[in-house]
Amino acid sequence: MGEICVVAEHRKGKIRDITFEMLYKARELSQIFSRRLTVLLLAGKDTGFADELAKWADRVVLFEHELLETFNSDLYQETLDRVIREDQPFITLMGHTSWGMDLGPALSIKTGLPLATDCVDIQKEDGRPMVIRQIYSGKLFSRVSFKESPGYLITVRSGVFLPPDNAEAIRGEIVKQKMP
């Protein structure tokens, strides 16, 4: 409850780079906000993704089902909506990819949580996240503050939080959950 969550993306048997970029920033945010870092992984059976992601987070919440081998917007929305309502994460990060652009607005509507999209930085301001977005084709940066909320949804631009090659690995627990 109250953790920093990252929605993992995978495609064609590999975890997408945006996932590791978000995890790198989320690790920093988990220290700034004194929160636990959790990865939400919806994947097919026996992918090995959970073991790889457990090196980056305190906890991996794994939903395994053959229907999750490829992205299914309806299933993902239903599952993530349930997780957000039950666990009430403080911040939920998604890539600003086709997945995140589909999931972010839908989850914001379903949960009532505020959403900031295409963010290039996330900072702390008055105990809440404050995001930086580029506008006018990157000519200007805008600082976006959130109203007080129990949780926040943020999509992150790819390529802005590049993890170093020597990032220290941790060993998080893997928690298997049933599909809703």
trRosetta pair geometry for C-beta under 8 A, 3 or more apart (Angstrom, degrees):
i j d omega theta_ij theta_ji phi_ij phi_ji
1 87 5.8 -148 -90 -172 56 60
1 88 5.5 23 -146 63 82 98
1 89 7.9 -140 -150 -82 31 39
2 35 6.0 -131 133 -128 82 110
2 36 8.0 87 90 28 74 89
2 88 6.6 3 -56 108 55 94
2 89 7.0 119 -133 -144 6 33
2 90 4.8 42 -166 -47 57 102
3 30 7.5 2 -165 -118 77 105
3 35 5.1 150 -136 167 44 104
3 36 4.3 -51 -116 72 113 84
3 37 6.7 174 -179 -86 108 14
3 38 4.7 66 121 0 148 113
3 58 7.9 -130 -144 58 133 127
3 59 7.8 -47 -152 45 169 121
3 87 7.4 -36 28 158 104 117
3 89 5.3 -54 66 -129 70 86
3 90 6.4 -168 72 13 14 93
4 26 4.9 167 138 -163 126 95
4 29 5.2 138 -117 102 155 113
4 30 4.7 -121 26 -77 135 85
4 33 6.8 125 -55 58 114 132
4 35 5.0 117 -20 99 88 126
4 36 7.3 -166 27 89 74 39
4 37 5.2 -23 70 -107 103 65
4 38 7.1 159 80 26 49 71
4 89 7.0 100 -121 -174 12 109
4 90 6.2 -41 -73 63 57 103
4 91 5.0 -1 -125 60 75 102
4 93 7.3 21 177 -9 88 109
5 26 8.0 -92 93 -143 9 140
5 38 4.9 -26 -105 77 75 97
5 39 7.4 137 -159 -108 64 18
5 40 5.5 32 -176 -21 114 110
5 83 7.8 142 -145 137 162 125
5 87 7.8 98 -64 105 139 135
5 89 4.1 -48 -9 -132 120 163
5 91 7.0 -173 32 94 67 55
5 92 4.6 -13 70 -112 110 72
5 93 6.9 -175 94 23 55 70
6 19 6.8 111 151 -155 122 70
6 22 4.7 145 -139 124 120 120
6 23 5.5 -101 12 -79 177 69
6 26 5.0 -96 -55 -39 118 163
6 37 7.4 13 -5 -173 107 90
6 38 7.4 179 23 93 70 48
6 39 5.2 -30 68 -112 96 69
6 40 7.0 -173 84 21 42 76
6 57 7.2 -140 33 -85 118 136
6 92 7.9 168 -83 -161 22 53
6 93 4.9 -18 -109 66 68 107
7 40 5.1 -27 -106 67 61 110
7 80 6.7 0 -105 -110 128 133
7 92 6.7 45 -31 178 101 95
7 93 6.9 -155 15 91 76 54
7 94 4.6 1 43 -100 126 82
7 95 7.7 -116 79 2 95 74
7 99 7.7 -158 121 137 124 125
7 100 7.5 149 72 -92 129 87
7 103 7.1 -131 130 110 171 162
8 15 6.3 -51 -174 -139 110 108
8 19 4.7 43 -140 -132 69 131
8 39 5.3 43 -43 -178 113 109
8 40 6.6 -165 7 79 82 50
8 41 4.6 0 40 -99 136 77
8 42 7.7 173 64 23 90 60
8 43 7.7 -30 95 -48 123 112
8 49 6.9 138 143 164 150 128
8 53 6.0 -51 -92 -101 147 149
9 15 7.2 110 83 -163 54 63
9 16 4.3 -28 100 34 106 126
9 18 5.8 17 40 69 134 111
9 19 5.2 -156 38 -56 74 103
9 95 5.5 -42 -17 11 143 136
9 97 6.5 45 -110 49 167 152
9 99 5.4 -179 -111 29 118 160
10 13 7.6 -40 171 -177 109 3
10 14 6.4 179 -155 91 81 33
10 15 5.1 -49 -98 -101 88 49
10 16 6.3 -160 -100 -13 27 82
10 19 7.6 10 -62 -36 64 149
10 43 6.0 35 32 -107 149 109
10 47 7.2 34 179 176 168 155
10 49 6.0 -63 -79 -104 147 148
11 14 6.5 -25 68 61 59 78
11 16 5.7 48 12 -63 102 107
11 70 8.0 55 -125 -129 65 73
11 71 7.8 -19 -91 -25 88 107
13 47 7.3 -166 -140 -147 60 97
15 19 5.1 -81 172 51 103 148
15 20 7.2 99 124 -38 118 93
15 49 5.7 131 -65 -136 108 102
15 52 6.3 -158 -8 102 143 140
15 53 7.0 162 -107 -65 156 98
16 19 5.4 112 69 -9 71 99
16 95 7.2 -44 100 -37 133 166
16 97 7.5 22 133 -70 161 170
17 20 5.8 -58 -159 38 48 106
17 21 6.2 48 146 -21 75 106
17 158 7.2 79 92 -155 102 105
18 21 5.4 -54 -146 38 37 117
18 22 6.2 37 156 -19 68 104
18 95 3.7 48 148 -109 145 135
18 97 6.0 -142 0 -39 171 129
18 156 7.2 155 -169 87 100 102
18 158 4.9 -66 -92 -106 106 94
19 22 6.0 -57 -151 37 28 108
19 23 6.3 28 151 -19 63 108
19 39 7.9 54 -171 -141 108 120
19 53 7.4 -67 156 -106 129 110
19 95 7.2 -62 -62 -47 53 122
20 23 5.4 -50 -143 37 35 114
20 24 6.4 43 154 -26 64 100
20 56 7.0 -135 -126 -99 71 158
20 163 5.5 -90 152 8 100 135
21 24 5.8 -50 -153 28 30 113
21 25 6.9 19 153 -6 62 104
21 95 7.9 83 64 -104 114 100
21 156 7.0 -170 114 124 109 133
21 158 6.8 126 43 -141 162 54
21 159 7.2 -58 -112 -50 159 16
21 160 7.1 96 179 56 130 57
21 161 4.4 122 -179 75 84 88
21 162 6.3 -29 -113 -88 97 37
21 163 6.6 -142 -99 -20 44 88
22 25 5.9 -60 -151 44 35 104
22 26 5.7 36 152 -23 70 113
22 93 4.7 166 -163 129 121 134
22 94 7.8 -9 -109 -126 157 6
22 95 6.5 -108 -42 -70 130 75
22 156 5.4 154 -95 44 94 151
22 161 6.9 104 -78 67 28 139
23 26 5.3 -54 -135 41 31 114
23 27 6.3 41 159 -28 64 99
23 37 7.5 92 -150 174 76 132
23 39 7.0 -9 -97 -85 112 113
23 53 7.5 -155 -89 -149 149 83
23 56 4.3 13 171 160 145 137
23 57 6.4 -95 -140 -58 112 96
23 163 7.3 -8 80 -64 90 138
24 27 6.1 -49 -155 24 26 112
24 28 7.2 23 148 -11 57 103
24 56 8.0 -65 -61 -153 53 119
24 161 5.1 175 79 149 112 106
24 162 7.3 -11 59 123 167 14
24 163 3.7 -156 -79 -81 136 94
24 167 6.7 -98 -109 -108 98 151
25 28 5.6 -56 -159 37 39 112
25 29 6.2 36 147 -17 71 108
25 93 7.4 154 84 -122 113 163
25 122 6.4 94 168 37 126 115
25 156 6.9 173 46 -129 153 153
25 161 4.1 -58 -46 -138 110 161
26 29 5.3 -53 -142 41 36 113
26 30 6.1 43 155 -27 68 101
26 37 5.4 118 137 -136 106 113
26 57 7.7 -7 105 -101 129 99
26 91 7.8 -167 -125 96 90 120
26 93 5.8 -127 -76 14 114 147
27 30 5.7 -47 -146 30 29 113
27 31 7.0 26 153 -14 59 102
27 37 5.9 -8 -95 -80 56 163
27 56 7.1 -105 -60 -179 121 79
27 57 7.8 -129 -81 -95 89 59
28 31 6.0 -61 -159 36 32 108
28 32 6.4 29 149 -17 68 109
29 32 5.4 -54 -141 39 36 112
29 33 5.8 7 168 6 72 112
29 35 7.5 -23 129 50 81 114
29 91 6.5 -63 151 56 146 154
29 122 6.2 -10 -85 105 128 125
29 124 8.0 148 -137 -56 76 98
29 129 7.6 5 -143 -101 127 111
30 33 6.6 -63 -132 54 23 91
30 34 7.7 47 168 -132 53 5
30 35 5.0 -107 -138 75 68 75
30 36 6.5 -5 -151 177 121 8
30 37 4.2 -69 -64 -56 156 97
30 58 7.6 177 -170 -13 158 120
31 34 7.3 20 -168 -76 27 45
32 124 5.2 -163 155 -30 125 134
33 90 6.5 -179 149 119 149 156
33 91 7.6 138 16 -4 168 122
33 124 6.5 175 -71 -96 84 127
35 90 5.5 -103 -113 26 159 143
35 91 7.8 131 77 22 163 97
36 58 4.7 -97 -166 65 91 154
36 59 6.6 29 157 8 121 114
37 56 7.8 -97 129 134 135 71
37 57 4.6 -130 118 -141 100 81
37 58 5.0 122 56 5 72 95
37 59 7.5 164 93 30 52 71
37 172 7.7 -99 87 -92 91 144
38 57 6.1 105 -121 175 18 132
38 58 6.6 -52 -71 64 60 90
38 59 4.6 -20 -112 74 85 99
38 60 7.3 160 -162 -92 64 25
38 61 6.0 27 179 -10 114 105
38 89 7.1 -125 53 -107 124 122
39 53 4.7 -115 83 164 170 131
39 54 8.0 -120 32 -74 131 45
39 56 7.1 70 -50 82 133 105
39 57 4.6 -173 -20 2 99 164
39 59 7.3 -167 26 99 67 52
39 60 4.7 -15 63 -115 106 75
39 61 7.0 -172 87 27 52 67
39 172 7.8 124 12 87 104 157
40 61 5.3 -16 -111 66 61 107
40 63 7.8 13 -177 1 79 107
40 80 6.7 90 148 -109 155 89
40 83 6.1 108 -122 139 135 170
40 92 7.9 1 4 -143 138 102
41 49 5.8 173 -160 114 139 121
41 50 5.9 -171 70 -87 161 78
41 53 6.1 176 -65 32 136 163
41 60 5.7 7 1 -175 125 101
41 61 6.8 165 26 80 74 51
41 62 5.0 -17 73 -109 110 65
41 63 6.9 -178 95 29 57 68
42 63 4.6 -11 -111 67 71 114
42 65 7.9 -26 -168 33 81 95
42 68 4.6 -124 159 -154 85 135
42 75 7.4 159 178 125 143 103
42 76 5.9 179 63 -109 164 81
42 79 5.9 116 -97 91 134 157
42 80 7.9 -78 -36 -53 137 90
43 47 4.8 -77 154 10 134 150
43 49 5.2 162 -68 36 172 144
43 50 7.7 -149 39 -43 139 86
43 62 7.2 -47 35 -154 102 88
43 63 7.4 131 23 78 56 64
43 64 6.2 -23 78 -108 74 67
43 68 5.5 160 -176 121 2 114
43 69 7.2 51 -175 -103 56 39
44 47 5.6 107 68 -56 80 111
44 64 6.9 30 150 -156 20 76
44 65 7.2 -74 -120 86 43 34
44 66 5.7 40 -138 -123 90 42
44 68 5.7 -169 -62 82 49 73
44 69 3.4 35 -62 -87 126 80
45 64 5.0 84 -96 174 61 115
45 65 7.3 36 -49 -108 85 9
45 66 6.2 -26 -4 -69 104 71
46 64 7.8 77 -20 -154 46 137
47 50 7.6 107 69 -7 92 77
47 64 8.0 -165 4 -120 99 102
48 51 5.5 -46 -169 34 66 114
48 52 6.5 65 138 -19 80 104
49 52 5.7 -63 -154 40 37 111
49 53 6.0 26 156 -14 73 112
50 53 5.9 -61 -143 43 29 106
50 54 6.2 40 156 -33 65 104
50 60 4.9 152 -152 122 83 148
50 62 4.7 -16 -93 -84 133 135
50 174 4.7 74 163 -130 125 131
51 54 5.7 -48 -146 23 29 117
51 55 7.8 38 153 -25 54 93
51 174 7.3 -37 -74 -59 52 145
52 55 6.4 -51 -176 14 36 112
53 56 5.7 -65 -165 39 51 108
53 57 6.2 -3 156 16 84 115
53 60 5.0 111 98 -103 113 132
53 172 7.8 -53 122 56 71 127
54 57 6.6 -82 -129 56 33 81
54 60 5.1 -83 -76 -11 78 128
54 171 6.2 23 143 -158 102 50
54 172 4.4 -143 -156 60 72 84
54 173 7.2 -169 -138 48 117 5
54 174 5.6 -62 -78 -59 131 95
55 169 4.2 -39 -170 -152 102 104
55 170 6.5 132 -173 54 41 48
55 171 6.9 -10 -105 -91 52 51
55 172 7.6 -110 -33 14 12 89
56 167 7.9 23 -113 127 88 134
56 169 7.4 -59 -66 -134 51 65
56 170 7.0 93 -124 41 8 92
56 172 7.5 -45 67 0 42 127
57 60 6.0 117 72 -64 126 74
57 170 7.4 -156 51 73 11 117
57 172 4.6 -25 95 -25 63 164
58 170 7.2 -28 -81 121 51 141
58 172 4.7 130 161 -118 12 111
58 173 7.5 -3 153 22 58 80
59 172 5.1 -137 -60 179 24 117
59 173 5.3 -11 -114 61 76 85
59 174 7.7 156 -162 -89 58 25
59 175 6.1 6 -172 -1 106 114
60 172 5.9 117 -18 104 82 122
60 173 7.3 -153 29 98 71 44
60 174 4.8 -16 65 -112 107 71
60 175 6.9 172 84 26 52 68
61 83 7.0 133 116 -131 154 133
61 175 5.2 -23 -109 72 63 104
61 177 5.7 19 -178 -13 93 126
62 174 5.8 17 -13 -173 128 96
62 175 6.7 165 19 79 80 45
62 176 5.1 -38 74 -104 104 60
62 177 6.7 160 74 18 47 77
63 68 6.4 142 111 -65 96 169
63 79 5.7 11 -94 -161 177 145
63 176 8.0 126 -90 -160 31 60
63 177 5.3 -39 -83 73 77 98
63 178 7.7 37 -129 146 83 9
63 179 5.9 97 -166 -83 111 70
64 68 7.1 -142 -150 54 28 133
64 176 6.7 -33 8 -142 109 104
65 68 4.8 87 63 1 83 106
65 179 5.2 22 -47 -51 147 136
66 69 6.0 -9 -169 -26 50 110
67 72 6.1 -30 158 0 91 159
67 75 6.0 174 129 -92 119 166
67 179 8.0 59 53 -112 120 160
68 72 6.8 -102 -104 21 50 112
68 75 6.5 -138 -86 124 82 142
68 76 7.9 118 -126 -73 95 80
71 76 6.7 -15 -158 -34 74 141
71 98 8.0 122 101 103 169 104
71 99 5.8 -123 -126 -101 144 101
72 75 4.1 36 98 25 116 115
72 76 6.1 156 79 -17 60 89
73 76 5.8 -62 -142 41 26 110
73 77 6.0 26 162 -21 65 109
73 102 5.1 -91 -117 156 119 135
73 103 7.1 -153 -140 -71 79 74
73 106 7.5 109 179 3 104 166
74 77 5.9 -54 -145 35 26 110
74 78 6.4 25 158 -17 62 108
75 78 5.9 -57 -147 37 29 110
75 79 6.2 22 158 -14 65 111
75 179 7.7 -33 -162 -151 105 121
76 79 5.9 -61 -144 41 27 107
76 80 5.9 16 164 -10 67 114
76 99 7.6 -99 165 -159 172 97
76 103 5.9 -72 124 -97 124 120
77 80 6.2 -61 -137 44 23 102
77 81 5.9 29 161 -25 63 111
77 103 6.3 -165 -84 -127 77 77
77 106 5.1 -57 -118 126 128 135
77 107 6.5 -152 -137 -69 78 77
77 110 6.9 138 180 -22 102 156
78 81 5.9 -55 -145 33 22 113
78 82 6.7 22 155 -17 59 106
78 180 5.6 -138 145 60 103 134
79 82 5.9 -58 -156 34 30 110
79 83 6.5 26 151 -16 65 107
79 179 6.5 -62 -95 -141 114 71
79 180 5.8 -169 -97 1 60 109
80 83 5.5 -52 -144 38 37 112
80 84 6.1 36 157 -19 69 106
80 92 7.8 111 -172 -169 113 149
80 103 6.6 42 45 -162 161 122
80 107 5.9 -53 113 -101 122 129
81 84 5.9 -56 -145 38 27 108
81 85 6.2 23 157 -15 63 110
81 107 6.2 -157 -81 -125 76 80
81 110 4.8 -59 -117 131 125 146
81 111 6.3 -160 -136 -59 77 94
82 85 5.9 -60 -145 40 27 108
82 86 6.0 13 162 -8 66 114
82 180 4.9 170 -35 -74 160 138
83 86 6.2 -65 -140 45 25 101
83 87 5.5 -14 178 16 67 119
83 89 7.7 16 137 -18 94 113
83 177 8.0 84 -91 123 105 173
84 87 6.9 -61 -115 54 17 85
84 88 7.0 68 177 -93 51 32
84 89 6.4 -69 -122 23 68 95
84 92 6.4 -41 -101 -51 111 153
84 107 6.6 110 -10 -168 160 115
84 111 5.2 -46 117 -100 138 145
84 113 7.2 -104 176 -10 136 144
84 151 6.7 -180 -164 107 99 165
85 88 7.4 0 -175 -65 17 70
85 111 6.6 -148 -67 -117 80 95
88 150 5.8 -55 -161 152 113 118
88 151 5.9 -150 -169 -51 65 126
89 92 5.1 101 85 -64 136 88
89 151 5.7 83 82 -134 58 127
90 151 5.9 -151 -143 -117 18 72
90 152 7.1 1 153 23 55 89
91 122 7.7 99 -160 -177 153 149
91 129 5.7 88 -97 -40 128 144
91 151 7.1 -178 -74 -163 26 74
91 152 5.1 -17 -110 66 70 98
91 153 8.0 156 -161 -89 55 22
91 154 6.3 -9 -168 10 101 118
92 107 7.6 -89 95 134 149 153
92 113 7.9 73 25 111 118 158
92 151 6.7 36 -10 171 99 117
92 152 7.3 -174 25 90 69 49
92 153 5.2 -19 66 -110 103 68
92 154 7.2 160 81 26 51 69
93 154 5.4 -26 -107 75 66 96
93 155 7.7 124 -164 -110 58 26
93 156 5.7 14 -166 -19 106 121
94 97 8.0 -118 153 31 85 85
94 99 6.8 -135 -178 113 110 96
94 100 3.7 155 133 -118 107 102
94 103 5.7 -150 -143 81 163 124
94 104 5.6 -155 61 -69 140 95
94 153 7.2 1 7 -172 111 91
94 154 7.4 166 29 88 69 46
94 155 5.0 -37 80 -104 88 75
94 156 7.3 170 82 14 36 80
95 99 6.3 55 62 63 102 108
95 100 4.6 -155 79 -27 51 133
95 155 6.6 15 123 -160 19 84
95 156 6.0 -58 -118 62 43 83
95 158 6.3 37 -161 -70 108 90
96 100 5.2 -92 -97 87 26 140
96 101 6.6 62 -164 -57 59 88
96 117 6.1 112 -115 -176 111 79
96 118 4.7 102 -135 -92 157 57
96 119 7.4 165 -44 23 130 59
96 155 4.1 104 -81 146 77 109
96 156 5.8 -145 -13 77 92 26
96 157 5.0 -22 40 -86 135 47
96 158 6.7 -128 60 -19 83 75
97 100 5.1 89 39 15 65 99
97 101 6.8 -132 91 -3 28 92
97 158 6.6 69 -71 -48 94 121
98 101 6.0 -55 -137 41 27 109
98 102 6.4 26 158 -18 60 110
99 102 6.0 -72 -161 38 25 107
99 103 6.0 3 159 -4 68 117
100 103 5.8 -60 -129 48 31 101
100 104 5.2 37 173 -31 71 112
100 117 7.8 149 138 -135 109 91
100 155 4.2 128 158 -128 130 115
100 156 7.8 -122 -130 33 170 59
101 104 6.4 -30 -114 27 22 113
101 105 7.5 13 -178 -1 48 105
101 117 7.4 70 -107 -148 73 131
101 155 6.9 75 -70 -139 56 165
102 105 7.8 -89 -178 39 17 93
102 106 6.7 -3 155 -3 58 125
103 106 5.9 -78 -150 47 30 108
103 107 5.6 22 165 -18 75 114
104 107 6.2 -64 -145 38 21 104
104 108 6.3 22 158 -21 61 109
104 115 5.3 122 170 -154 97 134
104 117 6.1 119 128 -94 159 100
104 153 5.7 152 -147 150 80 124
104 155 4.8 -54 -73 -49 152 118
105 108 5.5 -54 -146 34 32 115
105 109 6.5 32 157 -18 66 103
105 115 6.4 -165 -92 84 48 171
105 117 8.0 -8 -55 -67 87 132
106 109 5.9 -55 -153 35 31 110
106 110 6.3 24 153 -14 66 110
107 110 5.6 -56 -139 42 34 109
107 111 5.6 7 169 2 71 116
107 113 7.2 -22 134 50 88 111
107 115 7.6 124 79 -83 88 126
107 153 5.9 155 97 -110 117 154
108 111 6.6 -65 -129 51 19 92
108 112 7.6 67 176 -108 51 2
108 113 5.8 -105 -126 73 61 69
108 114 6.9 15 -140 -162 110 14
108 115 3.9 -66 -81 -29 140 126
108 153 5.5 -127 -76 47 89 147
109 112 7.9 15 -179 -68 20 42
111 151 7.4 -50 150 73 138 126
111 153 7.6 127 60 -42 135 128
113 149 6.0 113 -142 167 72 138
113 150 7.4 -91 -103 66 100 78
113 151 4.9 -43 -122 87 137 92
113 152 6.4 -171 174 -106 112 22
113 153 5.2 110 108 -16 118 102
114 146 5.1 157 85 -143 151 107
114 147 6.5 145 -51 41 148 86
114 149 5.4 -154 7 -35 105 163
114 152 5.9 -24 71 -126 92 75
114 153 6.9 -169 96 33 43 81
115 152 7.9 150 -93 -174 33 63
115 153 4.3 -26 -103 81 79 111
115 154 7.3 174 -155 -80 56 34
115 155 7.5 29 -175 -10 99 93
116 119 5.6 59 123 -62 109 119
116 131 4.6 155 127 36 157 154
116 133 7.0 -136 178 -54 106 123
116 144 5.3 150 -125 102 132 142
116 146 7.2 -101 -35 -72 119 102
116 152 7.5 1 9 179 100 107
116 153 7.6 165 24 92 57 61
116 154 5.2 -4 63 -116 92 79
116 155 7.4 -149 101 30 53 68
117 133 7.7 55 83 -113 53 132
117 154 7.8 -179 -85 -158 30 47
117 155 4.5 11 -134 45 66 118
118 133 5.9 73 95 -138 87 104
118 134 7.6 -88 139 42 109 81
118 155 6.2 8 -40 95 40 105
118 157 5.4 48 -162 -67 62 97
119 122 6.1 55 145 -63 142 87
119 131 4.2 -69 -126 -168 130 125
119 132 6.5 101 -163 63 82 50
119 133 5.7 -68 -107 -81 56 79
119 144 7.9 -109 -104 43 104 124
119 154 5.5 -25 9 -174 146 106
119 155 6.7 143 9 82 89 51
119 156 5.5 -49 65 -107 91 55
119 157 6.5 -152 71 -7 34 86
120 132 5.3 -66 67 99 85 97
120 133 6.6 130 9 -117 90 31
120 134 5.8 53 -15 -25 140 97
120 141 7.5 -94 58 -128 130 106
120 157 5.3 -11 -84 32 70 131
120 160 4.8 -152 -148 -132 71 159
121 131 6.8 155 85 -159 55 56
121 132 3.9 19 50 34 100 120
121 160 7.2 -120 -60 155 62 133
122 129 5.5 -25 -168 -160 101 113
122 130 7.5 144 -160 73 52 42
122 131 5.3 -21 -103 -103 69 77
122 132 7.6 -131 -61 16 32 78
122 154 6.4 57 -94 172 131 166
122 156 7.7 -60 -29 -98 119 106
123 129 7.3 127 70 -158 35 61
123 130 5.1 -31 71 66 87 93
123 131 7.6 166 22 -89 70 28
123 132 7.3 54 -4 -25 106 100
124 127 7.2 10 -174 -106 100 14
124 128 7.4 146 -153 74 62 27
124 129 6.7 -54 -100 -104 52 43
124 130 6.9 89 -173 15 6 92
125 128 6.2 -36 73 67 69 76
125 129 7.6 37 28 162 81 16
125 130 3.8 33 11 -26 125 135
125 145 6.2 -85 87 -114 138 102
126 145 7.8 38 34 -150 122 123
128 145 7.2 80 93 -165 125 82
128 146 5.3 -133 159 62 133 105
128 148 7.0 -125 -72 -102 140 53
128 149 7.8 88 -133 33 126 80
128 152 7.3 118 -168 -48 92 143
129 146 6.3 43 69 5 78 130
129 152 5.4 -151 36 81 125 164
129 154 6.8 -85 129 -53 156 142
130 143 6.1 8 166 -175 112 95
130 144 6.9 167 -167 80 65 47
130 145 5.2 -22 -117 -100 96 68
130 146 7.3 -142 -92 4 52 81
131 143 7.6 157 84 -156 40 49
131 144 4.9 -18 65 60 89 102
131 154 6.2 172 -82 -131 141 123
132 141 5.5 -6 -171 -176 104 113
132 142 7.2 153 -155 76 54 42
132 143 6.0 -26 -99 -100 70 61
132 144 7.6 174 -89 16 19 82
133 141 7.1 150 77 -158 37 62
133 142 5.1 -20 64 60 90 94
133 144 5.9 32 0 -13 114 124
134 137 7.7 -40 145 135 112 14
134 138 4.5 -4 -179 -104 138 56
134 139 8.0 111 -174 28 94 38
134 140 7.2 138 -159 81 58 46
134 141 5.9 -41 -100 -101 58 65
134 142 7.7 148 -115 15 9 79
134 157 8.0 15 15 -41 111 161
135 139 7.5 -59 94 56 58 75
135 140 5.0 -29 66 76 90 99
135 141 7.4 145 17 -113 80 15
135 142 5.2 43 -11 -16 123 116
136 139 4.2 -56 107 45 110 110
136 140 5.1 54 36 19 118 99
146 149 6.1 -73 157 12 121 117
146 152 5.6 -63 -102 -110 171 125
149 152 6.0 116 77 -70 126 75
156 160 7.0 -134 176 51 92 117
156 161 6.9 -29 177 7 136 124
157 160 5.1 65 82 -13 98 127
159 162 7.0 2 -161 -61 46 98
163 167 4.9 -28 176 -42 111 146
164 167 5.3 141 65 -52 77 79
